[in-house]
Amino acid sequence: MIREQLQNLKNTKLLGAICGSLLLGLPFVPKVASAQPATGLEYCFDDFYQEPLNSMVRVPPGCPDNDYTREVGADEELETEASSRQMDMEMNSNTQPYNRSNRVGVIQPPMPTRQMRTMGSVDVDGRTVDVSLNNDTNAGVTYQVIGHTDDRLLYEGNETELLNLPLPVTITVLREDAGLIDIQDMMAENGEVQFRLQEEGDLTGSEKTIRIQEDGTVFVY
């Protein structure tokens, strides 16, 4: 009898914890798979093939190449060939004739770039979203809402609000000093989402674009 009462008490506490977590849920829902790159034809947005993204952003794996992807791919092939030739020259100059044929150079692959990642989702009530950008870098940031605004300058330490942006929407951000940017979410509620633009020291982690889908899914790349 006592054992049954203890089991019932445990079940009650577990149910209360589950209900409590549901009640405390926030509108911005980070996805567990956000660390994984987004791939597949459903992510081949039209913006990738229009300026300025056509000349500045690499498309996700599986999408047709745009101009930037083709250019980067050609550069990587040239870098790989140059690395291979340099390795062969070093081997030939440092290896004795009798064992040259047994030495194989190791070709270093080109430095990878961060693919599109899913940041989370924002609760959108209608067909528009309000976006706030906070520039926490030490340089001015040029931003543009593709198809809706020209390039605008956001000074370091400042914030800007972009209201009633129709979904889906794509926003590009570039530092004036050609430095790297890490896009971080701050908060999202009632059709409004805020992003913090921070310093990024790793070339493979630099991000230039925010994409918000009709259902509120947020991508950065």
C-alpha positions in Angstrom: 0.0 0.0 0.0 2.8 2.4 0.9 4.7 1.5 -2.2 1.6 2.3 -4.4 1.2 5.7 -2.6 4.8 6.6 -3.3 4.4 5.7 -6.9 1.3 7.8 -7.3 3.1 10.8 -5.7 6.0 10.4 -8.2 3.6 10.4 -11.1 1.8 13.5 -9.8 5.1 15.4 -9.5 6.1 14.3 -13.0 2.8 15.5 -14.5 3.1 18.9 -12.7 6.7 19.4 -14.0 5.5 18.7 -17.6 2.6 21.1 -17.3 4.7 23.7 -15.8 7.2 23.6 -18.6 4.5 23.9 -21.1 3.1 27.0 -19.4 6.5 28.7 -19.3 7.2 28.1 -23.1 8.5 31.2 -25.0 7.4 32.3 -28.5 11.0 31.9 -29.8 11.7 28.2 -30.0 15.3 27.2 -30.6 15.5 23.9 -32.5 17.7 21.1 -31.3 19.0 20.5 -34.8 20.1 24.1 -35.2 23.7 23.1 -35.2 23.2 21.0 -38.3 23.4 22.6 -41.7 20.1 22.9 -43.6 20.2 21.0 -46.8 17.7 20.0 -49.5 15.9 21.6 -52.4 13.4 23.2 -50.0 16.2 25.6 -48.9 17.1 26.7 -52.4 15.5 30.2 -52.0 15.1 32.4 -55.0 17.1 35.1 -53.2 20.3 33.0 -53.7 20.1 33.6 -57.5 19.4 37.4 -57.3 21.7 40.2 -56.3 23.2 40.8 -53.9 23.1 37.2 -52.6 24.0 35.8 -56.0 27.4 37.4 -55.6 28.0 37.0 -51.9 26.5 33.8 -50.4 27.2 30.2 -51.1 24.1 28.0 -51.7 23.4 25.0 -49.4 24.4 21.5 -50.6 22.0 20.1 -53.2 21.0 23.5 -54.6 22.0 24.6 -58.1 25.1 26.8 -58.0 24.8 30.5 -58.1 27.7 32.8 -59.3 29.3 33.0 -55.9 29.3 29.3 -55.4 30.8 28.6 -58.8 33.5 31.3 -58.2 34.4 29.9 -54.8 34.5 26.3 -56.1 36.9 27.4 -58.9 39.1 29.2 -56.4 39.2 26.1 -54.1 40.2 23.9 -57.0 43.0 26.3 -57.9 44.1 26.4 -54.2 44.1 22.6 -54.0 46.2 22.3 -57.2 48.6 24.9 -56.0 49.0 23.1 -52.6 49.6 19.9 -54.5 52.3 21.4 -56.7 54.0 23.0 -53.7 54.0 19.7 -51.8 55.5 17.9 -54.8 58.2 20.6 -55.1 59.1 20.3 -51.4 59.2 16.5 -51.6 61.4 16.5 -54.7 63.9 18.9 -53.0 64.1 17.1 -49.7 63.7 13.4 -50.7 66.5 11.1 -51.8 66.2 9.7 -55.4 65.8 6.1 -54.2 62.7 6.7 -52.1 60.9 9.5 -53.9 58.4 7.1 -55.4 57.3 5.9 -51.9 56.4 9.4 -50.7 52.9 10.7 -51.2 52.0 14.3 -50.6 49.0 15.2 -48.5 46.7 17.7 -50.1 45.1 20.0 -47.6 41.4 20.6 -48.4 40.1 24.2 -48.7 38.9 25.9 -45.5 35.2 25.1 -45.1 32.5 27.7 -44.8 29.5 27.6 -42.4 26.4 26.4 -44.2 22.9 27.6 -43.6 21.7 26.8 -40.0 18.3 26.9 -38.4 18.3 29.3 -35.5 14.7 28.7 -34.3 11.2 30.0 -35.0 9.2 33.1 -34.1 5.5 33.2 -33.5 4.0 35.2 -36.4 0.4 36.2 -36.1 0.0 37.5 -39.6 2.0 37.9 -42.8 4.5 40.4 -41.5 7.3 40.5 -38.9 9.1 43.3 -37.1 12.9 42.9 -36.9 15.4 44.7 -34.7 19.1 44.7 -35.4 21.6 45.5 -32.6 25.1 46.3 -33.9 27.5 45.1 -31.1 30.6 45.1 -33.4 33.2 47.8 -33.4 32.4 48.9 -37.0 29.5 50.2 -39.0 27.3 47.5 -40.5 25.5 47.9 -43.9 22.2 46.1 -44.0 19.6 45.6 -46.7 16.1 44.1 -46.8 16.2 42.3 -50.1 13.5 43.7 -52.4 12.4 46.4 -49.9 15.2 48.7 -49.0 18.5 49.9 -50.4 21.8 49.6 -48.4 21.5 51.4 -45.0 24.2 52.0 -42.4 23.9 51.0 -38.8 26.6 52.5 -36.7 28.5 50.5 -34.0 26.6 50.3 -30.7 23.3 51.4 -32.4 20.0 49.6 -33.0 17.4 49.8 -35.8 13.8 48.6 -36.1 12.4 47.3 -39.4 8.6 47.2 -39.2 5.9 45.2 -41.0 8.3 43.3 -43.2 6.3 40.9 -45.5 7.1 37.2 -45.1 9.3 35.5 -46.3 12.0 38.1 -45.9 15.8 38.2 -46.3 18.1 40.6 -44.6 21.8 41.0 -45.4 24.5 42.4 -43.1 28.0 43.4 -44.0 30.7 45.2 -41.9 32.2 48.3 -43.4 35.7 47.2 -42.4 35.2 43.8 -44.0 35.3 42.1 -40.6 33.3 39.0 -39.7 29.8 38.9 -38.1 28.2 36.3 -35.8 24.4 36.7 -35.8 22.8 35.9 -32.5 19.1 35.9 -31.4 18.1 38.1 -28.5 14.3 37.5 -28.1 11.1 37.0 -30.1 7.5 37.6 -29.3 4.2 38.7 -30.8 5.6 38.8 -34.4 8.8 40.7 -33.4 12.3 39.3 -33.3 15.6 40.9 -32.3 19.1 40.0 -33.5 22.5 40.9 -32.1 25.3 41.3 -34.5 28.5 40.4 -32.7 32.2 40.1 -33.5 33.3 36.8 -35.1 36.9 35.7 -35.1 36.6 32.5 -37.0 36.3 32.8 -40.8 34.2 29.6 -41.0 31.7 31.0 -38.6 31.0 34.3 -40.4 27.4 35.0 -41.3 25.9 37.6 -43.7 22.2 36.8 -44.0 19.0 36.4 -42.0 16.0 34.6 -43.6 12.6 34.4 -42.0 10.1 32.0 -43.6 6.3 32.3 -43.8 5.9 30.0 -40.9 8.3 32.0 -38.7 11.3 29.6 -39.2 14.6 31.6 -38.9 17.7 30.7 -40.9 21.1 32.4 -40.8 23.9 31.8 -43.2 
